[in-house]
Amino acid sequence: MTPTERPFLTPPNPDGEAPRGAVPPALFDLAVNRADAALRGLRPADPAPALAAWHARTRFARRVPLAAVVAALAQKPREGEWYWAGGAEGGWVAGKAPFP
């Protein structure tokens, strides 16, 4: 999933940038929720390239591996409004996210 759009702040890396230690739960939640919002806004026919481009351009999201974001998004229920909470071990919660 190599994005074709440029410019990027850093070269695209689906594994994310190696953070010092574990990704904080709030950062993971933010990455998943913002990725979900980006896909809802873009409505791409194929979400993989759009998500890879978003991941490469978004500074905070690059600390979270793209595969982890994709896995979380794949678990999202189809009906209703949901947000991710609880970090990498979390899940989808019904309702609107308490932060943007």
N, C-alpha and C positions, 0 to 999 in steps of 0.2 A: 504494500500500500504506500507507494511513494507519491507524495503530492506533486503536482505539476505546476502549481502556482508559485510565484516568487514575488517579493523577496521574503525570506525567512530571517529571523534574528539569529538562528543557529541552524545548522544542517538538520533536516528532519531525522528523528530517531524514534522509531516505534517503541523501543524499550524504555524510553524516557531518559532523562539525565539522571545519573547516579546520585541520589540524595545521600546526605550524611545521616544514616540511620533510616528508620522506617518513615514512611509517608504519614504525616499527622492525619488522624481521621477527618478533621474539618477540611483539610486540603483535598483529600480523596472525595469527600462529599461534594465539595465545590466543583471539582473537575467533572464528576459524573453529571451533576445537575446543569452545569453550563454546557456540557456536550449535548445533553438532551435538549436544552433550549436552542442551541445552534441548529441541530437537526430539524427541530420543529419549525424554525424560521426559514431555513434553506429549502426544506422538503426535496432533497435530491433524489433522483431515480435510483442511484446507487450510493448509499450512505458511506461506504468504506472510504472512497477518495476524499469526500467532503470532511469526514471525521479526521482522517489523517492530516489534511491541510489545517484544520482547526487546531489539532493537537500540536502541530509543528509551530504554529504562529502564536499560540497562547503561552505566555511565559510561565505562569503557575502550573498549567496542565502538563508541561514537559517534565515535571518532577514525578508524575504518575505514569506508569507504563500504559501505553495505548491499549494493550491487550486486556488490562484490568478494567479500563473504562468500557471497552467493547463488551466484555463479559457482564458487567453490571447493567449496561443498556439492554442487553439481550434478555434480562430477567424482568424488565419493566412490564407491568400489566397493561393490556391494550385499552381498557376502558377507564375513564375517569382521570382525575388529576393526581399525580404522584410525585414524590421527591425522594431522593436517596438520602439515607442517614445512617450513621454508625461506622463510617470508615470502610476499609476493605472487607471487613467481616459483617457489614451492615446489610441493609435491604431497603426495599421501596416502602414508603409510608404514604398512606392516603392523605391527600390535602395539598396545600400550597407550602412551599419551603419557607421557613421562618426568616431567611436571609436571601438576598438577590443571587 
